[in-house]
Amino acid sequence: MNDLTRRGFLKYSGAIGAAIGAGGLSTIARAQEVLKIGVVYVSPVAEIGWTKQHSLGVDAIKSQFGDKVALTVIDNIFMPQDAERIFRELASAGNQLIFGTSFSHGTPMQKVAPRFPKIAFEHCSGIVHLANLGTFEAKYYEGTFVAGAAGGYMSKSGKIGFIGGFPIPDIVGPANALLLGAQSANPNATCNAIFLNSWFDPGKEKEAAKTLLSQGCDVICSMTDTATGVQVAGEGGAWSIGYASDMAKFGSGKQLTSFVLDWTSDYVGAAKAVAAGSWKPEVRWDGLAAGVVKMAPYNDGMPADTKAKLKQLEADIGSGKVHPYAGELKDQDGKVKVAAGSVLTDDGIRGMNWFVKGMIGKLS
C-alpha cells in the first residue's frame, strides 16, 4: 500500500503526469486484473480518531483482496483546492474506485467525478449523489443518544459538555441527541456546547474542555479528531465520552464509553462491487443495527443495572423501538419542532441546524 502525505504528493503528481504523457494511462487501463483504489484522508492517521477508523476500512480491503488490489493512500488533505487536484490525479492514474473521507471533500469530488464517468467515487459524509458518486454516512446520533444516557445516569451536576468541530448538521444533530439521551435518564439535564471551527486543534480543544469543567460540566463529549477532550476531562475528575475510536486509554479511567465508527462494510462492499462490475451509486446511512456505529465497553465504575439499561437502549434503538428524535421536541426558544407522537424525518435529521431546549450555546 502506497501512503503519501501532502508533501509527497508533488512528487507523486509529477510521476503520474509523466506516465500519462508517455502513454502510461492506456497501459494502466488494460491491466485491470488488479483493482486500483485511491483513498484521500482529511488528516494524518493517528492512533485513534476519525481517520484511524477509515484506515481500518482500507486495511480490511487489503485483507480481503491481498495482491489483487493496489492502494494509493494520501493523507492530510483538507483544503478543497488540494483535494480537487488530488482526486483528478488519482482518476487520471487509472484508479477504478476513489474514496473521499470528509465533508470538505464533497465539492471537489462533485467537480471531478463527472469528468471520469467510468470511475466509481465514494464520499463519506457526502450529501450530493451523481451517476458515479455514492455516499456513506453513520447515524452518529444513535451513538450519542446512548452515550448521553450514560452521562445522564452518572452525572451529579446534570450538566453535560459538548465540543464540536464545526456547527454543521452532522455535528449539531449528534449534540442534540447527546442531551436528549441524558434527559431520558435525567429530565433536568442541560448541555453546554462549544464549537472549535476546526477538526484538529488540540490547543483550542484543551481550552474548550477546561471551560466546560469550569462551568460545572462533569461529563464531556468531544466530536473532533483528537482524544484531548477525553484526556482533559479525566485529568479534571470528570466523566468523558469518546468519538470514532475507543479512547478509554486516554481518559484516566473516567471514559464512560465511546461511540465507535466501523466503516469496514462500506469500504469492502464498495471494492467488491467494483471488482464484480456491479457497483452503482448508493446512499448508505447506517447505525447501531448495521454495526457501523458501535458502543465501546461501558466503564467498570458504572452500576450493573445502569449498564443493563444502556445495553437494552442500544437494542431498542437498533430495532426501531426507540427513536432518539421522538417528539415532543422544542428548540432553544421553546418552539415545537417535532410534535408529540411524531419523529423527526430523515431529511430533518440530516439538515438539523437548530438546538433542542436545554442546549446552551450558539450555532453562529
Buried (B, 14 or more C-beta within 10 A) or exposed (E): BEBBEBEEBEEBBEEBBEBBEEEBBEEBEEEEEEBBBBBBBBBBBBEBBBBBBBBBBBBBBBEBBEEEBBBBBBBBBBEBEBBBBBBBBBBBBBBBBBBBBBBBBBBBBBBBBEEBEEBBBBBBBBBEBBEBBBBBBBBBBBBBBBBBBBBBBBBEEBBBBBBBBBBBBBBBBBBBBBBBBBBBBBEEBBBBBBBBEBBBBBEBBBBBBBBBBEEBBBBBBBBBBBBBBBBBBBBBEBBBBBBBBBBBBBBBEBBBBBBBBBBBBBBBBBBBBBBEEEBEBBEBBBBBBBEBBBBBEBBEEBEEEBBEBBEEBBEBBBEEEBBBBBBEBBBBEEEEBBEEEBBBEEEBBBBBEBBBBBBBBEBE
